[in-house]
Structures are given as structure tokens and as C-alpha cells.
Amino acid sequence: MTIPMGSQEPEVQRRVDARTLWSGGAATAVVAALIALVGILVCRWLFTIPILAPQRDGAWGDASTVGYVFAAVAAALVATALMHLLLLSTPRPRVFFTWIIGLATVIAVVFPFSTTAAVDQKAATAVVNLVLGIAIGSLISGVSMRATRHRVVRRGYSEPSSPPSRTPDDGYR
């Protein structure tokens, strides 16, 4: 008796629960907004470093503070969209996501040093950007693990559950 040869390697299919991923992304956006706001307040109140606005604008700053908070929200939502795209299209999505977010965070940390602000303002902005990048990257990565289901699909010939039995009249001696 011949056995048909087929692929014995099981295929792993990944299913993404978009509702879980995007609700986690929205929660990450709220956390990012609060990190940006707390970072600005800590820098301005505790350390009296006037980041994003002149000192005379007080601890809350000016419209730049609101813009920075909304930029943090947008970054979290873009990171969620990126993770969703990677989960649907790449073989190891979290590895690529970690690299992309890591490099984007490096850019966000280095960018303030290209401005004409004082060095303490540059450093404070860089630290807030670093904390934002780490928080967004780790939260979205963790949410994506919860939002992903793996299913093993076996294709081709499957072995019988029990071996065929031999009887005296089956023609074999």
C-alpha cells in the first residue's frame, strides 16, 4: 500500500482580533497623552525648565503643550495602525515593530538637539520623548500579543488513528 506524500509541516495561521488591538491602542493613546502632560508639568514645575513655551507662560505652558499632547496621542494611534498592518502582513511582526519604534524613538530623542533651545530644554524634551517611545512601544507590543490568536492547520495526508489489522483471509502470508 502506498501512502500519498504531502506536506507534513503544519501551517500556523495568525488571526488578529482588531477590536482588542484597537481598544488597547486607544488606551495606549490616553497613557501617551498623560505621559506627555506629566512630563511637561514635571519639567516646568519641579525643575523649572521651560520646555515648549517661555517661562512666563507658567507651568501649563501655551498651545505648544496641547499640540505636544495631541502629537503623543497621534503617535500611539499610528503605532497601533503599524502593528495591525505588520500583524496582517509580516512573518515576525513584533520584531519589525520593535525595530521601527526603536528607531523612531531614537529620532525623537535626538531631534530636540537640532533646535536652538537651551541645553536643559533639549535634554528635558529628549527624556520625555524617550519615555513616550518606550511606553508606546511596550504597550502596543503587549496588546498585540493579547489580540493575536494562532491556529495550527494540518494539510495533506494524516495518519490513520489506528493501524490496519491483518486477518488470515486478507491475501497476505
C-alpha angles and dihedrals in degrees: 000000000000124000117217111240115229137155106297092185110102115230117229114215120197120214120194121211098213094190092058093044095049096042087053088047091053090050089049089052090055091049091048091051091051093047090052092048095045091046091054093045093048092049094047100038105033102029098025091227108150100218119176093000140039119273092250090066091072131227095315093052120201138286090311089071092057091046091051091051092049090047088056090051091049091049091054092049092047089050089052091051090048092051091048091052092047093048090054098044117024133069097228104023099171092054092053092042091052091051094046094047091043093053092043089052091051089053091049091049095047097041098075089060090064092063129086094244122120117279094249090053091049092050093046092050091047091053092050090048091049093052090047092051093048093047095047093045096048096042096048091045091052093046090050091056090055092045095053125085123189123209125187114221118193116203133187127020118000119199117250115260092239131019117257113263125234123227129188093251098048092101098254123116 
